[in-house]
Amino acid sequence: MSGADGADPRPTPPRMSTVDLRGLTVSAQGLGCMGMSEWYGQADWDESVATIRRGVELGVTFLDTANVYGDGHNEVLVGRAVHGRRDQVQLATKFGIDRSGGDGSRALRGDRAYVKRACDASLLRLGVETIDLYYLHRPAQNAEIEETIGAMSELVAEGKVRHLGLSEVDEDLLRRAHAVHPIAAVQSEYSIWSREPEQLAPVMRELGVALVPYSPLGRGFLTGTVRRSELGPQDFRSSNPRFTGEAGRSNEAIAAAVGSVAVRLGVPAAQVALAWVHSQAARLGIPVVPIPGTKRVRWLEQNVGALDVELDQEALAELESLSDRVVGARYWPRGGGSTAFACTAELTAVGYVSSRSVNEAGTSPGKAASREEADVRPARTTAGRPGVSRRPRA
């Protein structure tokens, strides 16, 4: 699209830097693709493909999907979007959540035969010969971690996978997995209001493992523009503990606090939330590569703008304690929500949520003991805004 004078009206994006994940070079910010297939309301194939391709143009080349998203639909979509662009992108996908018996009977699998079949099926759907980063989506219920990682390491030896990752694990599982084969990254929910992975940071630093945060915008809540009453039945947030009832009303104060920082800096709240996640890499001492999800080009472009935002000490201080004010667990316990994607019981098993941190109302603090952002925020340009510190471009 061009303006009247023939110039591109879109703001010049920041030059994308890269991050090393144990030999895998990825863009400093990735793209979560789950919402392009399900869980976040109606999706559009053509616009989703356009979003991925616009991301590649902007240097957002680290693409995240999973075999469970849309029962394979998402991998097919991503594969079509990157056709002819394979050498420009880094593909990450996941396995381990078996929905073949229905969402009410999900099984967490990691047996060797399943691992091998799951990889072959993902390669077919993606239309590629090799997966760059292959994650175990959740700790398995039917196999020890050594069996699962052993099978994944065979995939590396066979040339089907380049690097291995885990999602939502504790220190014991990470150490045991790493003893079988080096782990490049752990993917976990991490944001201003979900900071549980910080407990794992010391061992990740010791082992040289990166953090790949999903839902860095708190599933859109931290943008301050989610209208909870308008979330439809196809949007799993309509029954998420942090979005509903008194918890949702209480958590609006957290979004308002992020918004206050954004107003002072003259940038969208989404960019403040993402800039905060990026800023934690130095403090934690590990690579941090967030993968905010969206299915719209305009939100993708806005998210990329976060790479140009550097939060000052005042902003960091204001944001630091917000997770202590969170009401509501990240997910309902199994059976507690009709569209829940994961369950608190599974997270309890790996130590991310203690049974004491979830009360009868299903609430837990943001720093409880131990997949896609909503495209619901209005676009705002940040070009030429005073009062915001911009990172120097490489």
Summary of the structure (lengths in Angstrom):
residues: 394
radius of gyration: 19.7
end to end distance: 26.6
largest distance: 62.6
contacts: 1431
relative contact order: 0.15
helix: 42%
strand: 15%
